[in-house]
Amino acid sequence: MKIEDFKDYIGFGIAGNFAHHLDQAGEAKDFIGVEVEEENAPKGLFPFYQPVLNGTFLNTFPLSNDKINLPDIKGSKVQVEPEVALICELEYDEDNKVSNIEVKSFCAYNDCSVREPNAPKISQKKNWGENTKGTSLQTIAIDKFEEGGTMDDFYIASFLKCDGEVKAYGKDSAVITYNYFYDKLVQWMIGKLNTQEDFGPLENLSEVLKEANYPKNMIVSIGATAYTDFGEHRFLQEEDEVFVCIYDKTKYSLEELEEHIKNGNTNLEGASILHQDILNPQGLFLKGEDAKRIYKKYLAYEEENLFMCNRSYEDKLELIFGNKEYKTQIQEYIKQLRKGKNKIICDFEIEGINMKEDDIEEVVSAIESNYDQEEFCKHIIIKCLKNYQKDVQEYKDFDFEYDSDND
């Protein structure tokens, strides 16, 4: 599948289908007062994506197979939620009630969540824009969604790569240890899609399906595993890398799987592996080879006197982004301003200042007063890179060779 294929799917998630997860995530209290069928029953279904436009945040397509954009809210705490996603077809009766759910395949999934204690609905913690959820494109066909079928031998493992190390994030767990699974899960989902009401953190799902014009296709994440001690207390940061793995335990041990992850092997037979970079809110992830390509583009702009870049830092490209030693001079940029504003390739959002209309010396004074060296460099890099991205799907695939006739 391609990620775009999921744009026609309605997206749901299940809350509380794995022992201990809600307690570790600090969300158990959200469901106080929600009645369940039995002690270990899931708490409810929540929507995270609605494919038909109705003017809500749920219309934003959040799925990505390679990146997560952190929220643009200071102090946000975001965690991986390693899960299995089921890819399903919905059937309806003459009264537009869900009559059957046929599970076609499954894959690794990251139900990435903001730990926001005051959100009235659980869905509001799940979709804060594009690239805020993760699904692997390595889907595994299901022969039968019952005991004795394809999924019996599969486990869920997850890892976080940070500071050069790969660490276990969620506990290695057999998929058959979900509280509700196979037919019991299917019958529970049918019931919730038809009867769940708007109460507490949950929503009226009959209305959600109606607003989506009763979609045929559904992707549903069926619950996150418990965390390791590291995963419970470590929130996502820019430049982290996430791995969610659904793997056949008869083919790989956990140790063998971790070794594959450390060696960059994410295309394994008998496994669905999701690998995502964690990006800043602007959707950028700059280091290593990416930084070198950006630097080359800077030099091209410098030739046209559009941007001044200090060439002496070619030997520090690994540290080009957000580094105090990358001394793109504020004064060099100001020289450009004084040459003429038509040469500006990025402006600055400063309260009370209009870059295009105000007196040039007022603009210069505002920049000098509001930006230190590091903030200035970071702003320039992000703004310039976003300009380069206009003509490409992803900046990592962009050829930075300069052509003055076409650029």
Secondary structure, DSSP 4 states (H G I P E B T S, - for coil): --GGGGGGSEEEEEES-STTHHHHHT-GGGGTT---SSTTS--EEEEEE-SS--SSGGGS--EESSEEEPPSSTT--EE--EEEEEEEEEEE-TTS-EEEEEEEEEEEEE--EE--TT-SSGGGGT-SSTT-EEE-S--EE-S-SSTTSGGGGEEEEEEEEETTEEEEEEEEEEGGGSSS-HHHHHHHHHHHHHH--SBTTB--HHHHHHHTT--SEEEEEEEEPPBPHHHHH----TT-EEEEEEEETTT--HHHHHHHHHTT----TTEEEEEEEEE-TT-----THHHHHHHHHHHHHHHTTS----GGGGGGGGG-TT-TT----HHHHHHHHHH-GGG-S-----TT--TTTS-HHHHHHHHHHH--HHHHHHHHHHHHHHHHGGG-S-GGG------TTT-
